[in-house]
């Protein structure tokens, strides 16, 4: 039945992916998005966002402390309206964000990317539950003095984003969930043997691992993988520290616990913010059917599926993804 759902959805929703979204659904609630949501900045946050030609490649790494954790982050773009905070995937750091996505989004809003506790340049112990990871992410947002934010979260970052929406609904205006799934989603308790092997295989450089994890084996998929690698290596100085094995182990436990069979998905009813759910037609990390489940169970969600694509569909179709995301975020 899930294969039938996905076949029908792919045919219907890819038409959506090729055109800008016409309008918010009638059930979307209007939130106070026009007000400047950037709160007062504390003494530890004096640096203003970079204004000229905002770019992830050139934005300098900054630090802010909260709850004994020194968070590494990069902040750039147009300091107006609601800031867009990115939450990273498993084993990802600041350098795995794609400038083909962050930079055009930063033309119209402020973009903030960060390392959660124990990741890359951030200190603190890595957490082994999604709930604790969400609390650390909330602490980071609070450290910057932000009162309202939008979230763009990928993979395990999407688990964290969902928990944040439950914990702090007043903090979030809109949410973009990419390549992710609900608690106790289908096939999320344990990765397939093939997919698990991709995360432990050795490469030189190691970032080549993201090719088979994010992209399909087709010619188009492989070309997209090469282009993604090139874009994420445009930055040659002040690069982030790699994710250490201890952090990967803790986060692996968190992801498996989130995906374990038997958990309730009733919490999704509490997430009333507008949500854009995005995935590829064949996500080997978080099965694509989980995006459909999110769209069906979230009160105010829409879904886009991209063809011939995997866990990093937004990297492959970055132009369309940015256009759709801008339309979603900019509409009241």
C-alpha positions, 0 to 999 in steps of 0.5 A: 500500500505504501508503494502505491501511495508513493507512486501516486504522490510522486506523479501528483507532487512533482508537478508542484515541485516544478512550479512556485506554490500558488497559495497557503492552504486555507487552514494555515493560520496567520502568524505574526511574521512581519514583526522583527523577531530578532530579540535583544542581543546579549553581551556575548553576541556583539557581532552583526551579520555580514551584509555584503553578498551573504555567503556561507563560504565566507561567513566567519565562525562565531561562538556563543555560550549557554548552559556551559556549552560553547556553540560554534555558528555562522550567521549571515544574510539580511537582518530583517524579519524572521531568522532561518535556523538550520539544524544539521543531519547525522554526522554533519557539521558547519561545512556540510551545509550547501551554499547553493541553498543557504546563500540564496535564502540569505538574500531575503532573511538572516540565515544561522547555521550551528553545531549542536553540543559536541559537534564540530567546533562546539563544546559540551557532551553530545546527547543520546536522546532527541529530547536532550538534543532539542534542549541544547538547540533551544539553548543556542537559540536563546543564547542569541536572544531570538524570540521567533525563528523559522527552522530548516532541518534535515534528517536527524535534524528533523527529529530535533525540529519536531521535538522543539515544536512540541517543547517551544511552540511559541518560538517557531513560526514555520518549519521545513522538514527534509528527508526526515520522519516521525517518531516510530516511523517505518523502517526507522528503528534500524538501518538496512545493512547496505545503508549502515555500511555507507556510514562506516566506509572509509574515503579519502577525503571522508566527505565523499561518503555523502555521495551514495548517502545523499544521491542516487546512482543514476548519471544525474544523481552522480553529477549532483553528488560531484557538484555538491562536494565541490560546493561544500569545499569552496571554503578553504580556511576556518573549516569546521572540525569533523564529527568525532566517533563519540558524538556519532555514537551518541547521536546514533543511539538518539536516532534509533530510540526515536525510530524505535517501534511502538512510540506514539505519533500523537505529538504531531497533532500539537505541531500546528505551525505551517510545515513544508515536508520535502524528500526524494523519491527513494530515500535510503536513510529515512524511507520516503513513506515517512514524509507522507506520514508526516504530511498526513498527520501534521495538521498544516503540512504540504509535501514535495517529492523530487524524482530520481533522488535520495536522502539529499534531494534538496541538494540535487534540486537546489534551485527548485527547493530554494524557490519553493522554500522562499515561497513557503516562508514568505507567505503570511 
